[in-house]
Amino acid sequence: MIKGLLRFIIAVIFILSGFVKAVDLVGFSFKMEEYFSPSVFNMPFLEKFALLFSIIVVVLELFLGFMLLLKLKLKFTLSALIALCVFFGFLTFYSAYFNVVTDCGCFGDAIKFTPWQSFFKDVALLAGLIILFVLYRKEFRKKDDYSYNQKESSHTFKYVILGAFSLVMIYIMTQGIMHEPIIDFRDYKIGTNIKAEKEKINKNPSEYKTFYSLKNQKTGKVLRINQDDYIKETKYWAEGSPWKIEEGKNESVLVKEGYKSEIVKFKIEDPTGMELTDEIIKAPKAILVFSYHPKEVPADLLQKVEAKVNAQKGSLIYGISTEPNTFKTIKNAMMDGTAIKTIARSNPFVLVLENGKIVDKQPAKDYVN
């Protein structure tokens, strides 16, 4: 009873974790790119394979989790899941300890975990899997753990279910890669009012304090002190004071959690640095064309997109990318590449706003067809 319940819980966790990433594989591939970046594992040559790695990871999570749920090939399934958990545990520990990837994407955009929360989740899952391995060891087949007996009707039914599950997940993953996620867990889903979200953020902003690392030049003693106490205590900064701020060791710490939303990163500027955000979210209708890798956009596709948006009379139109001269016939604007990726899952991408509310969004290739 206990081992059956534990098996069910762990299987469902893996299936859910795989599912929320499967609906948005492109988004998960952006997270993989972070791990391959120079600031983390310094393997930029693997960034172009991020989507492939994402598919492999998600497929393993989904199908191993479903096999565990159906109690298929237990020894192989549990062994593979333990190996997967060790791999995830290494990634999340590295992220947490070195503070390099702030969100591992374990549950996509559906549930956000801090790096340490992700690591402890992986440790708990690993412990549960090891317990299951011990509890089920007597049920492992002694001759051929990986054989399939055609005569076992119960197993035949389980394989049929696994096959049907596979087809459904392949469709969901393909839809997310080729078009848009079937289920959108992002803050930029259709129906989101960006103007209203901005107002909520402004009314309840997060508050940070700077903590200084001070070193006494005479004794070598090091203190960590917040900005308010530093200003109050003249002994730390008065002329002749032995205390000196250690450069590069200051830290900004969150002291009050405000309204949380990815919309906080929705900041659009023209090439000169003038902010356009208010103009865009207050416009009766705005059509925005995004590109996070402008150099990779086919020229003919860009031409078709610009022609179609230019035909939308009465709309405020901007082409938004990481470079100032991406678009030829529509006004250029700039936005952080990571923020663009939060909005756009294809390159280029079209977003339509009405009075700040998202009413449509789709890959440019779908928009022009």
PyMOL commands that set and color helices and strands:
alter all, ss='L'
color gray80, all
select helices_A, chain A and resi 2-22+25-36+44-70+74-98+115-135+137-139+153-178+194-203+227-232+234-236+262-265+277-282+294-296+299-310+337-343+364-367
alter helices_A, ss='H'
color red, helices_A
select strands_A, chain A and resi 207-216+222-226+243-245+251-256+286-291+316-321+332-334+349-354+357-363
alter strands_A, ss='S'
color yellow, strands_A
deselect
rebuild
show_as cartoon
